[in-house]
Amino acid sequence: MRSVCAIELAKPHLDIGLFTNQIEPLLAFWQNDVGLSFEELLPVGSGVRQYRHGANGSVVKLNHAREPLPSAVPPSGYHELLIARAGLAAPRTLSDSDGNRITLLPPGNEGIVGIGIRLAVRDLAAFDDFYGRSFGMEPAGPHVFRCGDTLLFGEQQADAVRGGELRGRGYRYLTVQVRDVEGEHAGLLHRGAEEGRPPVTLGATARISFVRDPDGNWIEVSQRASLTGPLPG
């Protein structure tokens, strides 16, 4: 997979995670209106339970926080999720009860065969440099990058702000699955990524770290045992 990313992918799809305090309406919406299949429920610590849903090989992670999420946290730049859906004649845009925007598209529309994410950015040159050089993603158009079969669309917006802390309502992070989280995390920092959190091990499930892009958006770098085998001791 190095042909489409500077890092070695363990799967050719990015994942996206959101946080909510109201899980029931979101489960109904994402399963019934969006049509995603529920895969598994994982406790991820600190009072958070993760409801994982499949989307063309990617995972949409609905993280239900038991404690109230802070209301003053700035939004992330991840402002729209695009999902290819067979049988559609035209794009269909929806929003869940937390205001997360989703557009379902016929496969191939805007080049999407899996998922895509639109990012509101403050500086397109910085966006291009980070995703094109630091991550080494493949250019797929003006301010568009491909990693595996996932597309990222940078859109400069006058009201875009630097993203806040990881926990907050709405889309908060992307996940890239890798084979060596230690090496990939170090490489990303060397190529200019901002450190979010250093690598930690989550039991026997995964070893993860976080980096941040020039707009402060969080990106999880994950070495998941189900994809790569037992985690290093």
N, C-alpha and C positions, 0 to 999 in steps of 0.2 A: 504493500500500500504506500510505499515511499514515493510513488509516482505522482500522488496527489496530496502529499503532506510531508513536511520535513520530519515529522515524527512517525514512528512505526505503529500503525493502528492495529488494535486487536479485533476491531469490527469496523466495517466501512460506513457507519452511520453515527452521527452525533445524537446525543440525547438532550432534553431540556427539562429543567426543574422549576416548579413554582411552589410558593407557600400560600397557605390559606388557614383561616380559623373556622371556616364553614365547609366541612368536607362533604356533607350529604348532597347539597344542591350541585356541587361540582362533580361528584361521581355520577349523578343522574345525567348531567349535561354532557360530560365527556364520553360516557358510554352510550347514551341514547341519541343525543343530537349530533355529536361529532362521529360516533360510531367506532370508538376505539375499544379494543378488547382488554379486559382486566387480566394482568399476568400474575401479580403476587403482592402481598402486603409485607413490608419490612419495617421493624422498629429500628430507627437510626440514631436513637439517643436524644437526650435533652428534651424529652417530652414530645418527640416528633415521630409520626408514623407515615411511611411512604407507600402510597398506592401507585403501583407501576402499571402503565398501560402501553401496549404495543402500537406503533405507528410506522408501518412499512420498514420494520427492522430497527427503527429508533424507539426510544422509550420516553414517554411523557410521564414525569414523576410528579404526582400530586402529594406534596408534603403537608400533612395536617399537623399544625402546631397546637399543643394543648394550651399553652399560655398565650395571651393576647399578643399579636404581632405589633411592633411599634408603628404608630401612624405617621410619624414625622420622617421616616426613612425615605430619601429620594428614590424615585422609580429607577429600575435598570433601563438600559438602552434596548433591551429585547422587547419590542413592542408589538410584534405580530408573528404568529406561527402559521406557516403554510404547509398543508398536507395534501399530497396527491391522493385522489380518490377515483377509482374506476367507476364508470357509469354516469359521471357528471357531464352535462353539455356545456356548462359555463361555471365560472367561479362562484362560490357561495360564502359570504362572510357572516360570521357569528361572533357573539361575545358571551362569556359565562357570567355568573352572578357577581364575580369579583372584578369584572371589566376586562378580563383577558381576551384579546382579539385573536380569532382563528379564521383562516380562509381555506376552504376546501377547493381544490382545483382538479380539472381533468389531468391525468398523467401527461407530462411533457409541457404543460402550460408554464411559461417562464423558466423552462428547463428543469422543472422539479419532477423527479420520479419517486422521491422518498418524502423528505421534509425540507423546508427552507425557513429561515428566520430573518426578519427585517430588523435592523438595528438603527436606532436614532443616534447619530454621532455628531460631535462638535467640530471635528476636523477630518475631512475625507482623506487627506494625505497621510495623517497619522493612522487612520483605519487601514488604508492600503498597505502601509509599511508593516504594521503589526501582523495582519493576517497573511500578507504576501511574503514577508521576510521572516518574522519571528516564528510563525507557525509553518511557513512554507506552503501555504495552500495554493491550489491551482487557480489562476485567474479564469473567470468564466463570463467576463463582461466588465463594463465600467463599474468599479466599486462592488464587484460580485466575486466571491471566492467559493471554491468547491473543496470540501474535505470528505473523502469517501464519496457518498452520493448525496451529501447534505450541502445546500447552498446557503451562503450568508450574503445578505444584501445591505450594504451601507447606504444610509440616506441622511444627508446633512439636514439638521433641523435647527432653527434659530433658538428654540426653547429647550434644546437638549442640555442635560446637566450631567455632571459626574455621578455615577451610580453610588448608592449608599452601601450599607452593610449587607451581608449575605441574606440575612433574614428580613423579610418584608413581604407585604402582600404582592402577588403577581409573579410574573416570570422573573427569576433571579439568577439562574446560571445555566450554562451549557456543560455537558459532560463529553469528554473524548476518552474512549477506551483504548489503553495502550498496553504494551507487553512489559515495559520496564518503567515504572513510575519514577524511580529515583533518577535514572538517566535522562528521561524526557523532561522532568521538572528542572533539573540542572541545565539542560540545553536551552529550554525556554528562557530561563533567567539570563543565561549567557547572551542570548539573542535579543534581550531588551524587555522581556515581560516583567511586570511588577509582581512580586511575590504576594500572594493572598494568604496562604497557610502552607507550611512545610508538610512533607509526607507524614501520614499517620496510618496505622493499621486498624481496621474495623473488624476485629475478631478474625474469623477464617474467611470472611466474605470478600474483602477488598482492601487494598492499600491506596490511599487517595491523597492528593494535594490540590491546592488551588493557586491559579495565577489570575491576574487582572489585566484587561486590555487598556488602551489609553483613555477610555471613557469610564474606567473603574468597573467595567462589567466582569463578573466572576466566571471563571472557566475551571471546571473540575477536571483534573487529570487522574484517571482511575485505572488501576490494575486489578481487574476483577477475576477472582479465582475460577469462576465458572467459564471464563473465556481463555485464561492463560495457564491454568493449573494451580497447584498449591502455592501459596505466597511464600516469599523467602523468609527464613527464620531470622 
